[in-house]
Amino acid sequence: MKPIILSSPAPRSLELIFTPEKLALLRSKYEVVETTDEALATLPPDQLSEARYILGQPPLSEETLAALQNLRAVLNVESNLMNNMPYQTVFERGIHVLTTGAVFAVPVAELGLGLALDLARDITAADMAFRQGSEQWGGDGNTQARLLTNADVGIIGYGDLGRALNKTLTGFNCRIKVYDPWLPPSVLIENGVIPATLDEVISTSDFLFVVAAVTSENLHFLDAEAFAAMRPGTCFILLSRAEVVDFEAMMDAAQSGKIRVATDVFPQEPMPENHRVRTLPNFIRSSHRAGALDVAFKQMGNMVLEDMELMDKGLPPMRCKRAERETVSRMQSKPVTHN
């Protein structure tokens, strides 16, 4: 009898995260029971009792968790760990809660580099001017331009994305300061970056990348005071979640000309058609597309298969990131609604 997987990966689908070959392999090794977050708790008792894995992170009550007698792991393929289950019970039972979010680190970091270069060299603005017949040639078109090379760079947050961003910046010879209160300074030093306070990163950066996850401790912590403390002309690139900034204050700072902003995330997605963010100057908009590459989605499926194979052998998962009992309940990111 094949081990049972309860599959509820919305907004992902099995076809999105597995190649046809890997999906065939999954189905050959496991009995895949496709369900929804709402319906999972109502599945037949024998399916709940025998289920070895859950693909997705549906809400689990104490009662449903008790029915999942043989559960070994919840494999989150959305990327944001959610506070929607009794984690204390989960950890006491030795159930792994895993996320494949690391697959997005390199794609997001690469787009972040592109946004930074765009802000520095007015690439989008120059293109739009050319289309309108108002382009400025040569040095006349570079009055606001600057170099990323040898610049002071700040990174707020140093998880998978922060590390990928640091690697992506290799070759630009930047002085990189990092603020991450969840890491000891030695980890940052070993990665070749400079540990710094939040105030130092905010006030001394020419380019400031925000890649911190949303937690109960940092909601809207980059506020009007923080934007006021930035260097004039700072290029501010928001790549993680909109909830870590006071979005109105960020827009005000861009509109005033104090800073330049590029963001891939917004407090509401999509934003209203008449919202001022759509026409702000000094502002580049990307519609939450930084990580949404097919190659990243398919990497999710590979990670899931590899970790389930390890756990089938009684070994710990190695490819996905494990939720930690000390921090998982602090995560505050909203689930994504678009792939």
Secondary structure by P-SEA (a helix, b strand, c coil): ccbbbbcccccccccccccaaaaaaaaaccbbbbbcccccccccaaaaaacccccccccccaaaaaacccccbbbbcccccccccaaaaaaaaccccccccccaaaaaaaaaaaaaaaaacaaaaaaaaaaacccccccccccccccccccbbbbccccaaaaaaaaaacccccbbbbbbccccaaaaaaacbbbbcaaaaaccccbbbbbccccccccccccaaaaaacccccbbbbcccccccaaaaaaaaaaaccbbbbbcccccccccccccccccccbbbbcccccccaaaaaaaaaaaaaaaaaaaaccccccbbbbbccccccccccccccc
